[in-house]
C-alpha cells in the first residue's frame, strides 16, 4: 500500500511540472530620440559675420551733401553761361581784340568763339568728372579722392579762365558768383572726405556685423 500511494503522488505531481511556464519577456520600449541641437545665439561674438547696410559717418554725409550741392550749382552755372552766350559775345570779342588789335573782325569773332567754347567745355567736363568721382566715392573706391582732388585743381584753373574771358559785364556777375560757390562747395566736400572717420569708412569696403542684431552707432 505504501508503494501505491507513492506512485499516485508521483503521477499527480508530474503534470504540474509539465505546465510550468517561463516568465514573459519585458515589453518593447522604443529608443529615445536624440535632442535637437540648440540654435546658436545671435549675440555670440564668434558667430559668422553678416553684411549689413549701415549709415555712413557724419563726415561722409557732409562730403556727399557738399558735392551734390556743388553739382547742382555747377549745372546752373553751365546753363546760365549757355543762355547769355550771345549777350556776352561783344565783351569777349573786346577782350580778344585787346590782345592784338591788328587782327580782322572775322578772326577776332572766331577767336572769341573758340575762347567761349573752350571755357564752356572745361566747365562741362568738370561736371561729368565730378559726377563719376562722386559715384566712385559712394562705392568706396580708393582712388576717388585723387580724382576729386585733380578735378578740383582743374576746376580752379577753369574758374580763373572763366572770370578772365566769359564772366564779364553785368551778365557775367551772376556767373562769377555761381562758379565761386561751386568751387567752395567742392573744396568743402574734399575737406570732409579726408577726415579720419571718412577714410576708415572707405577702407572698410563693406559693413560687417557680428553678434547682436542691433546696428552699431555710426562714426562721427
ChimeraX attribute file (.defattr): number of C-alpha atoms within 10 A of each C-alpha:
attribute: neighborCount
match mode: 1-to-1
recipient: residues
	/A:1	6
	/A:2	6
	/A:3	8
	/A:4	9
	/A:5	10
	/A:6	11
	/A:7	11
	/A:8	10
	/A:9	11
	/A:10	11
	/A:11	11
	/A:12	11
	/A:13	10
	/A:14	10
	/A:15	10
	/A:16	9
	/A:17	9
	/A:18	8
	/A:19	8
	/A:20	8
	/A:21	7
	/A:22	6
	/A:23	6
	/A:24	6
	/A:25	6
	/A:26	6
	/A:27	6
	/A:28	6
	/A:29	6
	/A:30	6
	/A:31	6
	/A:32	6
	/A:33	6
	/A:34	6
	/A:35	6
	/A:36	6
	/A:37	6
	/A:38	6
	/A:39	6
	/A:40	9
	/A:41	11
	/A:42	13
	/A:43	12
	/A:44	11
	/A:45	12
	/A:46	11
	/A:47	14
	/A:48	11
	/A:49	12
	/A:50	11
	/A:51	10
	/A:52	12
	/A:53	10
	/A:54	14
	/A:55	14
	/A:56	18
	/A:57	16
	/A:58	15
	/A:59	22
	/A:60	25
	/A:61	16
	/A:62	17
	/A:63	24
	/A:64	21
	/A:65	15
	/A:66	21
	/A:67	23
	/A:68	18
	/A:69	16
	/A:70	25
	/A:71	21
	/A:72	12
	/A:73	19
	/A:74	23
	/A:75	17
	/A:76	16
	/A:77	23
	/A:78	18
	/A:79	14
	/A:80	16
	/A:81	23
	/A:82	13
	/A:83	11
	/A:84	15
	/A:85	17
	/A:86	10
	/A:87	12
	/A:88	21
	/A:89	17
	/A:90	14
	/A:91	18
	/A:92	25
	/A:93	20
	/A:94	16
	/A:95	18
	/A:96	20
	/A:97	19
	/A:98	11
	/A:99	10
	/A:100	10
	/A:101	12
	/A:102	9
	/A:103	11
	/A:104	10
	/A:105	12
	/A:106	9
	/A:107	13
	/A:108	22
	/A:109	18
	/A:110	13
	/A:111	16
	/A:112	23
	/A:113	15
	/A:114	12
	/A:115	19
	/A:116	22
	/A:117	15
	/A:118	15
	/A:119	20
	/A:120	20
	/A:121	14
	/A:122	18
	/A:123	22
	/A:124	17
	/A:125	15
	/A:126	19
	/A:127	20
	/A:128	13
	/A:129	15
	/A:130	24
	/A:131	16
	/A:132	14
	/A:133	21
	/A:134	22
	/A:135	14
	/A:136	17
	/A:137	21
	/A:138	13
	/A:139	13
	/A:140	19
	/A:141	15
	/A:142	14
	/A:143	11
	/A:144	20
	/A:145	19
	/A:146	12
	/A:147	18
	/A:148	26
	/A:149	16
	/A:150	12
	/A:151	20
	/A:152	19
	/A:153	14
	/A:154	15
	/A:155	22
	/A:156	18
	/A:157	12
	/A:158	20
	/A:159	22
	/A:160	15
	/A:161	17
	/A:162	24
	/A:163	18
	/A:164	13
	/A:165	21
	/A:166	27
	/A:167	24
	/A:168	19
	/A:169	12
	/A:170	9
	/A:171	16
	/A:172	21
	/A:173	12
	/A:174	15
	/A:175	24
	/A:176	19
	/A:177	14
	/A:178	20
	/A:179	26
	/A:180	18
	/A:181	17
	/A:182	25
	/A:183	20
	/A:184	16
	/A:185	21
	/A:186	25
	/A:187	21
	/A:188	17
	/A:189	24
	/A:190	21
	/A:191	14
	/A:192	20
	/A:193	24
	/A:194	15
	/A:195	14
	/A:196	12
	/A:197	19
	/A:198	21
	/A:199	17
	/A:200	13
	/A:201	18
	/A:202	20
	/A:203	12
	/A:204	10
	/A:205	12
	/A:206	14
	/A:207	14
	/A:208	14
	/A:209	19
	/A:210	19
	/A:211	16
	/A:212	13
	/A:213	10
	/A:214	9
	/A:215	14
	/A:216	11
	/A:217	10
	/A:218	11
	/A:219	14
	/A:220	12
